[in-house]
Amino acid sequence: MSLARAGLAGSIAFAVFAADQISKWWVFERLDLRGLGVIEVLPPWLSFHLAWNPGINFGLFASDARWTKWALAGLALVVAAGVLIWAGRRAGDRLFALGAGLLAGGALGNALDRVLHGAVADFLNVSCCGIRNPFAFNIADIAIFLGALLVAWRSGSPTPS
């Protein structure tokens, strides 16, 4: 059982990784979020807010220590490889492959940010009803969340024949 058997999951992972990196490039470089700091997209619900996350979800395990970025990037690579191998062993379970691809692609997108910038580039901010959400996220974060839900849901199901 190898990564090669995880074809569908690998293709999805690549697509998520590419979408994440292209969206970050577009928002930070083309729309100049670095210079502007905030771009109102659909006020008051959606705006782009520049945020760098040196930790994991909601800044947990954030540290200025140089090794932290490498440890978190390495962990993301191990998780991505592991879930793709797992998907290869569950060949035929397309929903599991979808979840595994989403999870792996998101993990790889955020890992590249850590290596290149020392932190994950976040920019999506969703607020509602007069309550300002202090957190930002990115496409990789969405993919990781949805992928983890699908993998957890399908992991208890028998593999389709």
C-alpha positions as CSV (number, residue, x, y, z in Angstrom):
1,M,0.0,0.0,0.0
2,S,1.7,3.2,-1.2
3,L,1.0,6.8,-1.9
4,A,0.6,5.7,-5.5
5,R,-2.6,3.8,-4.6
6,A,-4.1,7.0,-3.2
7,G,-4.7,8.4,-6.7
8,L,-8.0,10.2,-6.1
9,A,-6.9,11.5,-2.6
10,G,-3.6,12.6,-4.1
11,S,-5.3,14.5,-6.9
12,I,-7.6,16.2,-4.5
13,A,-4.7,17.1,-2.2
14,F,-2.9,18.7,-5.1
15,A,-5.9,20.7,-6.1
16,V,-6.5,21.9,-2.6
17,F,-2.8,22.8,-2.2
18,A,-2.8,24.7,-5.5
19,A,-6.1,26.6,-4.6
20,D,-4.7,27.5,-1.2
21,Q,-1.4,28.8,-2.5
22,I,-3.0,30.7,-5.5
23,S,-5.6,32.3,-3.2
24,K,-2.9,33.5,-0.8
25,W,-0.7,34.8,-3.6
26,W,-3.7,36.6,-5.1
27,V,-4.9,38.2,-1.9
28,F,-1.5,39.2,-0.5
29,E,0.3,40.1,-3.8
30,R,-2.3,41.2,-6.3
31,L,-4.9,42.7,-3.9
32,D,-2.0,44.1,-1.7
33,L,-3.5,42.8,1.6
34,R,0.0,43.2,3.1
35,G,-0.2,47.0,2.5
36,L,-3.9,47.5,3.2
37,G,-4.3,45.2,6.2
38,V,-8.0,44.9,5.7
39,I,-10.2,44.6,2.5
40,E,-14.0,44.6,3.0
41,V,-15.4,42.0,0.6
42,L,-19.1,41.6,1.6
43,P,-19.5,43.9,4.6
44,P,-20.3,43.1,7.3
45,W,-20.0,39.3,6.8
46,L,-16.8,38.7,4.9
47,S,-13.6,40.7,4.9
48,F,-9.9,39.9,4.3
49,H,-7.8,40.5,7.3
50,L,-4.1,40.1,7.3
51,A,-3.1,37.5,10.0
52,W,0.0,35.4,10.5
53,N,-0.5,32.3,12.7
54,P,2.8,30.8,14.0
55,G,0.8,28.1,15.9
56,I,-1.9,25.7,15.0
57,N,-5.7,26.4,15.2
58,F,-6.4,29.6,17.0
59,G,-2.7,30.2,17.6
60,L,-2.3,27.2,19.9
61,F,1.4,26.2,20.4
62,A,2.6,29.5,18.9
63,S,6.2,30.2,19.6
64,D,9.0,32.4,18.5
65,A,11.4,29.5,18.7
66,R,13.0,28.8,15.3
67,W,12.4,25.0,15.7
68,T,8.7,25.4,16.1
69,K,8.0,26.1,12.4
70,W,10.0,23.1,11.4
71,A,8.3,20.9,13.9
72,L,4.8,21.9,12.9
73,A,5.7,21.7,9.2
74,G,7.2,18.3,9.7
75,L,4.1,17.2,11.6
76,A,1.9,18.4,8.7
77,L,4.0,16.3,6.3
78,V,3.7,13.2,8.4
79,V,-0.1,13.7,8.8
80,A,-0.5,14.3,5.0
81,A,1.5,11.2,4.1
82,G,-0.2,9.1,6.7
83,V,-3.7,10.0,5.6
84,L,-2.9,9.5,1.9
85,I,-1.4,6.1,2.7
86,W,-4.6,5.3,4.7
87,A,-6.7,6.4,1.7
88,G,-4.7,4.0,-0.5
89,R,-5.6,1.2,1.8
90,R,-9.2,2.1,1.6
91,A,-9.3,2.1,-2.2
92,G,-12.9,2.3,-3.4
93,D,-14.1,4.6,-0.6
94,R,-14.5,7.8,-2.6
95,L,-15.8,9.8,0.4
96,F,-12.8,8.8,2.5
97,A,-10.5,9.7,-0.5
98,L,-12.2,13.1,-0.7
99,G,-11.7,13.7,3.0
100,A,-8.1,12.4,2.9
101,G,-7.3,14.7,0.0
102,L,-8.8,17.7,1.6
103,L,-7.0,17.1,4.8
104,A,-3.6,16.3,3.2
105,G,-3.8,19.3,0.7
106,G,-4.7,21.7,3.5
107,A,-1.9,20.4,5.7
108,L,0.6,20.7,2.9
109,G,-0.5,24.3,2.0
110,N,-0.1,25.4,5.6
111,A,3.2,23.6,5.9
112,L,4.6,25.5,2.9
113,D,3.6,28.7,4.6
114,R,5.5,27.8,7.7
115,V,8.6,27.0,5.8
116,L,8.5,30.1,3.6
117,H,7.2,32.6,6.1
118,G,7.6,31.1,9.6
119,A,3.8,31.2,10.1
120,V,0.6,30.4,8.3
121,A,-0.9,33.2,6.2
122,D,-4.6,33.7,7.1
123,F,-6.9,36.2,5.5
124,L,-10.6,35.1,5.6
125,N,-12.6,36.7,8.3
126,V,-16.3,35.9,8.7
127,S,-18.4,38.0,11.1
128,C,-22.1,38.3,11.7
129,C,-24.8,40.1,13.5
130,G,-22.7,42.8,15.0
131,I,-20.2,40.4,16.5
132,R,-16.7,40.8,15.2
133,N,-14.9,37.5,14.8
134,P,-11.2,38.1,15.9
135,F,-9.9,35.0,14.0
136,A,-8.9,34.7,10.3
137,F,-8.4,31.5,8.4
138,N,-7.6,30.3,4.8
139,I,-8.6,27.8,2.2
140,A,-6.2,25.2,3.7
141,D,-7.9,25.5,7.1
142,I,-11.4,25.0,5.6
143,A,-10.1,21.9,3.7
144,I,-8.4,20.5,6.9
145,F,-11.7,20.9,8.9
146,L,-13.9,19.4,6.2
147,G,-11.4,16.6,5.5
148,A,-11.0,15.7,9.1
149,L,-14.8,15.4,9.4
150,L,-15.1,13.2,6.4
151,V,-12.2,11.0,7.4
152,A,-13.6,10.6,11.0
153,W,-17.0,9.8,9.6
154,R,-15.9,7.3,7.0
155,S,-13.1,5.7,9.1
156,G,-15.7,3.6,11.0
157,S,-17.4,2.4,7.8
158,P,-16.4,-0.7,5.9
159,T,-14.5,-0.1,2.7
160,P,-16.8,-0.5,-0.3
161,S,-15.9,-3.4,-2.6
